[in-house]
């Protein structure tokens, strides 16, 4: 249980960090970042396996690069669910934001 809370907190901080980068991801406050991290985690747990199953041929053809597109889709769905989490440039912000989120999340989790 502590691991889940720690991962959620690190993802919240990661969302706040990428919202400060000039990539078009905007988050209003820490509370909105926490809600966004929770929604993003739930979407990754529930929706991503279904998307992986249906897009498996594309993933195999592109040697896994299509996984970035799947992350961007989940990122964009999270932005439409959470009020106060916006993507200024649409899909491109989602794609760059999901890549930045995974990098920042990995760096922060490596310190812990």
C-alpha positions in Angstrom: 0.0 0.0 0.0 2.9 2.3 0.8 4.4 1.6 -2.6 1.2 2.7 -4.4 1.0 5.9 -2.4 4.7 6.7 -3.1 4.3 6.0 -6.8 1.2 8.2 -6.9 3.1 11.1 -5.1 6.0 10.8 -7.5 3.7 10.8 -10.5 2.0 13.9 -9.0 5.3 15.7 -8.7 6.2 14.5 -12.2 3.0 16.1 -13.6 3.9 19.3 -11.8 7.4 19.3 -13.3 6.3 18.6 -16.9 3.6 21.3 -16.6 6.5 23.8 -16.1 8.2 22.7 -19.3 7.3 24.5 -22.6 5.6 21.5 -24.2 2.0 22.5 -23.9 0.9 20.6 -20.8 -0.9 22.9 -18.3 -2.0 21.9 -14.8 -3.6 24.4 -12.5 -2.5 23.3 -9.0 -1.0 20.6 -6.9 -4.5 19.2 -6.2 -5.3 19.0 -9.9 -1.9 17.2 -10.4 -2.8 14.7 -7.7 -6.2 14.0 -9.3 -4.6 13.8 -12.7 -2.0 11.3 -11.4 -4.8 9.1 -9.9 -6.9 9.3 -13.1 -3.8 8.5 -15.2 -3.0 5.6 -13.1 -6.5 4.2 -13.2 -6.6 4.6 -17.0 -3.2 2.9 -17.3 -4.5 0.0 -15.2 -7.9 -0.4 -16.9 -7.8 1.0 -20.4 -4.2 0.4 -21.5 -4.4 -3.5 -21.5 -7.4 -3.3 -23.8 -5.6 -0.8 -26.1 -2.5 -3.1 -26.1 -4.6 -6.1 -27.2 -6.2 -4.3 -30.1 -3.0 -2.6 -31.3 -0.7 -5.6 -31.0 -0.1 -5.8 -34.8 0.9 -2.1 -34.9 3.2 -2.6 -31.9 4.9 -5.5 -33.6 5.3 -3.8 -36.9 6.8 -0.7 -35.4 9.0 -2.7 -33.0 7.3 -1.1 -30.0 7.3 2.5 -31.0 3.5 2.5 -31.2 3.5 2.2 -27.4 4.4 5.9 -27.3 1.2 6.6 -29.3 -0.8 4.5 -26.8 0.7 6.4 -23.9 -0.3 9.7 -25.6 -3.9 8.4 -26.1 -4.2 7.6 -22.4 -2.6 11.0 -21.6 -5.1 12.8 -23.8 -8.1 10.9 -22.3 -6.9 11.9 -18.8 -6.7 15.5 -19.9 -10.3 15.4 -21.1 -11.5 13.8 -17.8 -9.7 16.1 -15.3 -10.8 19.7 -15.2 -7.7 21.9 -14.8 -5.4 19.6 -16.9 -5.1 20.9 -20.5 -3.1 20.1 -23.5 -2.4 23.3 -25.5 -1.3 21.6 -28.7 -3.6 18.6 -28.7 -2.1 15.2 -29.6 1.5 16.6 -29.9 1.4 17.9 -26.4 0.1 14.5 -25.3 2.9 12.6 -27.1 5.7 14.8 -25.8 4.1 15.0 -22.4 3.8 11.3 -22.0 7.4 10.8 -23.0 8.5 13.6 -20.6 6.3 12.0 -17.9 8.0 8.6 -18.3 11.5 10.1 -18.2 10.8 12.4 -15.1 9.0 9.6 -13.4 11.9 7.2 -14.0 14.4 9.7 -12.7 12.5 10.5 -9.6 11.7 6.8 -8.8 15.4 5.9 -9.2 16.2 8.3 -6.4 13.7 6.5 -4.1 
